Amino acid sequence: MEILYLYIKDHPILKNCNLNFGGKYRLEYSINDQTLNVLENPYYFPNFFMHGGLKDDQAEIKNITALVGNNGSGKTTLLDFIVENFATSTGGVKYSIIALYRKAGSKYILYHSDDLPIKKGNFKTFDFTIEILRNEYETRDNKSIGGTSRYTIYPRIDDFNEVSMIFFSNVFDGRGENEFAGIHNISTNYLVRADFRRNIEFRILSKSDGHRELDSFTFGEVERQIAFLNSNTNNVELPFNIPNSLTISIRNNLTNFDQAFDASINNPIREYDIQDFYLNAAKIFRKKIEGSKKAHIKAKNYFIANAVLNFVYELVNSYVQIQSEFSFKFDSRSLDEKLDAKALAIRIIKDIEKQTAQRYEEGIQGQKVRIEFSQTNELARNTLLFFDELEHIIDPKQVDFSSGTSFSIDIRNKERFRQFHELYLKTFLFRPYLNFNWRNLSSGQKAFLNLYSRFYSLSDQILKGDKLKQHLIIMIDEGDIYLHPEWQKKFLSLVIDFVSRIFVLTPEGKRRTIQFFITTNSPIAISDLPNSNVIFLFNKDNITHIKDSLDDKKQTFGANIHTLFADSFFLNQGTIGDFAMAKINYLINLLQGDIRGIEDNKDEIQKTILMVGEPVIKSKLLQMLNDRLSLNLVQLNSRVTQLENDIHNLKKGS
C-alpha cells in the first residue's frame, strides 16, 4: 500500500494543495475547470530505496517522501491530516479530497469526493480504478436539545484497514496527541502522558503522591532502550558507542514508605489492612540498611529490602480485588529483627508461599483466585532468585559510597546484563521498582537511541496485543532534530536499514511494505531523495503553499549540501547570520561617515574586518577602510602644504 497523490480542497491551512509524494505518476488537479492531468515521472523506477534489490531480511521500502519547510509551514499539519482521514478508527475522510494510492500488485485506485468532480484531463488514459467518496447523513435523537439532530457519516477507504500507521517525533512541545486503532503513536508528546497514565492505571503511582509525568516517561524511555539493547537485533549501526555501564537505583524507596503513606488515597496496603505489618517490616529493613558498615553491603540490603516490600505491595494490590474470597494473614511477630536483611526477606516470602499452598489445598474456589495463586508462586520464586542475583551483580567497586543506594553495572557483557534484567522483569507484574540511567549521553545520542528503541517497542517480539499490519505508513516528524550535521547526513540511511529489518514479516509470514513520510527544516536529508520525492512547503497568510522545486529546477538527489543550503527556499535573506550582517552594516556606516569617527574606532574596525569569514565582503571592507585612510592622508598632506604656503606668505609680507 502506497499513497502517491493527494489534493485537499477546503482544509483551513492545507487549502487547494496538490501533493505528489513520489512514484510512477505525478498528478495535477485544477478546481477551476475540474481537470485532472497525469504525467509519468521520468526518473521513477521500482525499488529505488532497496540497495541491491529486495533482500530476505528486509521489509520492502515502497516510497520515502520528505516534507520540507520552515517552522509553521504546515509539515506536521499534513501528517496529522493523513492520520485523521485515513487511519482505521478516526472517523473516515472528513475533507473533500482526491487521492491516488497503489495496492499490492500495482493496482492503482483513484478516489475523489463527490464535490470534487473530474470532468476533463488525460487521467482516463491510465489504468486507474475510480471510486467516489460521499458523505451520508442520518437523524438521531438528541436528548440534550430534546429533539433530533442530523449527523454526518464520513466515507471510509476500506483498503486502509490493512495499514498500520506509526507516528514518531522527538519534539516535546506539550501538544495533545492520541492513539487510535490503526495508529501507533511513539512521539514524545504522547509517551510523556501515556507512560504516566499506565503507571496510574496499574497503581504503580498515585496522582496524589506528587509524581510528575516526566518521571514516568524517563523511566519508560530507559526501559525501552534496555529492551532494544538486549534484543537479538544484531549488527545495528549506531553513529556512536553506547556507554559501558548503567547506573541502577530504586525508583521509590519503600523503606521510607511511612513518610508518604497518608498521601495515597487508594493505597492497597490500607485497603487490605496490613498497614502495621508493612510499616514494621519497612522500619526493620531501614535499621538493617543504616547499620551496614560497608557500602556494598548497604547497597545489597537496600535493594533486597525494596524488592521484597515491592513484592508484598504488588501482591496485596492484586489480592485486594478478591479479599472476600481469600486473604493473607500478616503477623508482625514473625518479623525477627535478629535475621539479616536477606534472611528476613526470604522468611516473608516463604510465609506467603506457605499460606498460598495451604489455602489452595483447602480448596479455595474461583478462577480468579487460582490465577492469583499461580502468579504469586511465580513471583515468589523469581524474587528469591533475584536476591541471589543482586548479591552477585553488585560490585563493591561500582557502588555509590556516599549513600550506598545505587550501583553501576557493566553492560559490555551483554548476556550477563540480559540475564539480570530479564530476571528483574519477572519479579513484578505491574509495579517496576528499579531505575536505570545512562551516564554521559548527549542529547543527540539519546535522540538516536530513542528512535531505535521506540520503533523496536512496536516489533512483533515486544508489542503486546494486536501486531502491526502487513502494510506500514511511518511518519517521522523532525527526527533529525538534536543531531549534529554529520549525523543528519547519515540519518535516512540508518533509519531505512534499521526499520526495514525489525518489521520484515508479519506473524503469518507475509513480507511487510513500508512507506515513509519525514519532515525536516534542513536541506541535508533531501540530498538523499529525488526531487520528485520532496515537497517544499511555505506559509503565506496562514495558508500552506507548495513550491514545485528549488530555484532553477535544481535536482536534490546527490546534490551538494552547501548548494542546497544556499537556495533561497532555505535562506531567503542570504547566507550570513543576522547578527553578523548587522555588525557588517555598522562597519559600512562607519566607513562612509566622518573621518574622525573612523580614526576614533580604527582598532575596532580593523579587528572586526579581520574576523569576517566571507572573503569577498572582507576584501571590500578592507578596501573601504584603506581608501578612507589614504584619502585622509592625501587631504592632510594637501592641508600641510597649504598651511606652509600661508606661513611663507605671511613672513614675506612682514
Sequence and secondary structure as in RCSB ss.txt:
>XXXX:A:sequence
MEILYLYIKDHPILKNCNLNFGGKYRLEYSINDQTLNVLENPYYFPNFFMHGGLKDDQAEIKNITALVGNNGSGK
TTLLDFIVENFATSTGGVKYSIIALYRKAGSKYILYHSDDLPIKKGNFKTFDFTIEILRNEYETRDNKSIGGTSR
YTIYPRIDDFNEVSMIFFSNVFDGRGENEFAGIHNISTNYLVRADFRRNIEFRILSKSDGHRELDSFTFGEVERQ
IAFLNSNTNNVELPFNIPNSLTISIRNNLTNFDQAFDASINNPIREYDIQDFYLNAAKIFRKKIEGSKKAHIKAK
NYFIANAVLNFVYELVNSYVQIQSEFSFKFDSRSLDEKLDAKALAIRIIKDIEKQTAQRYEEGIQGQKVRIEFSQ
TNELARNTLLFFDELEHIIDPKQVDFSSGTSFSIDIRNKERFRQFHELYLKTFLFRPYLNFNWRNLSSGQKAFLN
LYSRFYSLSDQILKGDKLKQHLIIMIDEGDIYLHPEWQKKFLSLVIDFVSRIFVLTPEGKRRTIQFFITTNSPIA
ISDLPNSNVIFLFNKDNITHIKDSLDDKKQTFGANIHTLFADSFFLNQGTIGDFAMAKINYLINLLQGDIRGIED
NKDEIQKTILMVGEPVIKSKLLQMLNDRLSLNLVQLNSRVTQLENDIHNLKKGS
>XXXX:A:secstr
 EEEEEEEEE SSSEEEEEE SSSEEEEEETTTTEEEEEE TT  TTTTSTTS  TTS EEEEEEEEE STTSSH
HHHHHHHHHHHSTTS S  S EEEEEEETTTEEEEEEETTS   BSSGGGS EEEEEE  EEEEEEETTTTEEEE
EEE    GGGGGEEEEEEE   S       TTEEE  HHHHHHHHHHHHHHTTSS GGGT  HHHHHHHHHHHHH
HHHHTSS TT   SS   SEEEEEESS GGGGGGGGGG TT HHHHTT HHHHHHHHHHHHHHHHT  SHHHHHH
HHHHHHHHHHHHHHHHHHHGGGTTT      GGG  TTS HHHHHHHHHHHHHHHHHHHHHTT   HHHHHHHHH
HHHHHHHHHHHHHHHHHH  GGGB TTTSSEEEEE SSHHHHHHHHHHHHTT SS   EEEEESS  HHHHHHHH
HHHHHHTTSTTT  SS   SEEEEEEESTTTT  HHHHHHHHHHHHHHHHHHS B TTS B EEEEEEEES STG
GGGS GGGEEEEEEETTEEEEE SSGGG   TT  HHHHHHSTTT TT SS HHHHHHHHHHHHHHTS HHHHHH
THHHHHHHHHH   HHHHHHHHHHHHHHHHHHHHHHHHHHHHHHHHHHHHHHH 
